[in-house]
Amino acid sequence: MNYNQLFLLLSLLGVLFFKKEINQYKITGFAQGTDYTITYYATDSLVSKENIESILNEIDLSMSLYKKGSLINQFNSAEKEIKTDHFINDVLKRSFEINLDTKGIFDVTVAPLVQAWGFGPKENRIDPDSLIIKSILKCVGMKNLILKNGYLTKRKPCVQIDLNGIAQGYSVDVIANYLNRKGIKSYVAELGGELRILGPKPDGKPMKIGIEGPDADGTPIIRHIASLNFGAITTSGNYRKFHQSGNKKISHLIDAKTGYPLDNEMISVTVFANDAITADGYDNALMGMHLNEAMEFVEQRKNLEAYFVYHKKDGTVADTLTTGFKKMITK
């Protein structure tokens, strides 16, 4: 054995000897009014709880309606415009695209309607009448917003925005991008049930994700198991967040065109997309469509899949999946 061969052998033995074991690391906490869990696989603890909470706090300072002095609250109380940060800029840019694609079903200017129906940051237990709704609708519509050169401008002083229908998915993407920059190649980032996944696991197996939906009596259950190695999964539904008005359940999802809570056959929509901001934006829009319309909408779009739970005409609960979503389901 010559010197070069000996050196190569010793190098290989050194790599084998010093190769570190890949471990699972899990970070849990509470942020943005919900729980989060970050699970990743690496040779060392590369990300801390402080790192994650610092990111989420920075996002809250930008887009949380519940944080006094946040940038979004500054805009909502402004007469005309504010200078945006990159968080609001990113989210609004995607919001305009989804608003256009869904012909106005997805609309971030529903903030005064959400508040009027008792789901905003201020307490309100009285449902609005038709005259109040008609008045508020004059301030609703993304045509009343202009995003240009780092400024967000409102055409009317009464225009206000609510980014809750898309900001949580975006937050998951921001966390995922942070994990990517740390060199982590296997993770599940989850915030309030919104997920971003990168796999496979170190043993080569895909990530397994529980797909939730309501049982026949409305109880949330895991209805399917999906296996995948990339992408995002988010869910929008009316079976968790609602309030009672007499015998009627009032959904927190508001139709920006009529001003009233959604009242169709949809119970929940789970969407798969390449990133969570896309999935999160579309899941709310699909809740505002009828089932056949929503199925056709998703089937016509590349890199978008969906799972629907809905009421049949006889009141029973049923579910269905788009072609691509069926391929992800293992159970």
ABEGO torsion letter per residue (X at the ends): XBAAAAAAAAAAAAAAAABBBBBBBBBBBBBGGBBBBBBBBBABBABBAAAAAAAAAAAAAAABAABBGBAAAAAAABAABBBBBAAAAAAAAAAAAAAAAAGGABBAAAAAAAAAAGABABBBABBBBAAAAAAAAAABEAAABBBBGGBBBBABAABBBBAAAAAAAAAAAAAAAAAAAAGBABBBBBBGGBBBBBOBBAAGBBBBBBBBBBBAAGBBBBABBBBBABEBBBBBBAAABBBBBEABBBBABBBAAAGBBBBBABABBBBBBABAAAAAAAAAAAAABBAAAAAAAAAABBGBBBBBBBBBAAGBBBBBBBAAAAAABAX
